[in-house]
Amino acid sequence: MTILDSVLASSSAPTMFDASNSPVGNICAHLNAFHVYASDPSRTVETNHYCSHLTPKVRQCILYDGPGPKARLIGVEYMVTSDIFETLPADEKKLWHSHVFEVKSGMLVMPQPDNSYIPMGAWDAVETKEMEAVVTLYGKVYHLWQTDRGDELPLGQPQLMTSLTEASQMKDFEKTIDARDEKLNGVEWRKKRDLRKDIPEMKVDEHADWTWKKGNSS
């Protein structure tokens, strides 16, 4: 351990970095879902999003391959409201994905922190309210580090990612989400799906989710 490492590990380390007065101090939500490579939809990656609100209509998320202190930063996602999305040109819209299936299926979750004292029922209510907002957003995602193929460093070009629009697009969907839930505190995606059944589904723009449409259209 270097002298710097020792200092950073000491009890006085927090005074060297005030997170509350930095970009990460604005992070207000941890979301977990799966992303799909736009260039190869057979590849999916479990992704932890740590998101902040730039404005009421624009969010930005730092993406990691896990929720722990040793997690690797693998990408970024931007989310915008539908009225902003509608101002974009058609070719730009094709780079964005909807969140309707993520929300309604229960795949997208907001894990309750291990140290939270909020009752599970209250947390579910808060999460469901958050999902009512997320279901109306479009996201644009790039992954920089292909950890799913074992890369030890972020290699090559950034990869455009998308999300699922139906369960059949992921091999062993239920088994995969069940395995994810076992790692998270109190998460049951089927329960989430049932809690969200009354969340209205927005009409998705014809150019969004282009990965799943480009084979049938030019």
Secondary structure, DSSP 4 states (H G I P E B T S, - for coil): --HHHHHHHSTTGGGG--GGGSGGGG--EEEEEEEEETTEEEEEEEEEEEEEEEETTEEEEEEESSSSTT--EEEEEEEEEHHHHTTS-HHHHTT-EE-HHHHHHT-SB-PPPTT--S-HHHHHHHHHHHHHHHTTEEEEEEE---GGGT-SS--SS-EEEE--SSGGGSTTHHHHHHHHHHHSTT--HHHHHHHTTTSPPPPPPTTSSGGGTTTT--
